[in-house]
Every structure is written in C-alpha cells, then in structure tokens.
C-alpha cells in the first residue's frame, strides 16, 4: 500500500515537473515563432519597397 502511494506521489512530481518544463518550452517556442514571423514579414516588406 505504501509503495503504491509512493509511486503515485513520485509520478505526480514527475508530471508536474514535466508540465512546468513543457510550459516553458511552449512559451519559448511561441516567442521564437513570433520573432520568425516578424523577420519574414520585414524581409518581404523590404523586398516589396525596393522592387
């Protein structure tokens, strides 16, 4: 019984750590994605002006 409880607690801790890391990665990915979209938009905008 105590082993099962320990396993559940351990799994919960692992899941919460994974979830926190996933959220961090997701935030970073979203920032990078927005940054890339801005760069691409600027490149197209500059090309549009000079053509």
ABEGO torsion letter per residue (X at the ends): XAAAAAAAAAAAAAAAAAAAAAAAAAAAAAAAAAAAAAAAAAAAAAAAAAX
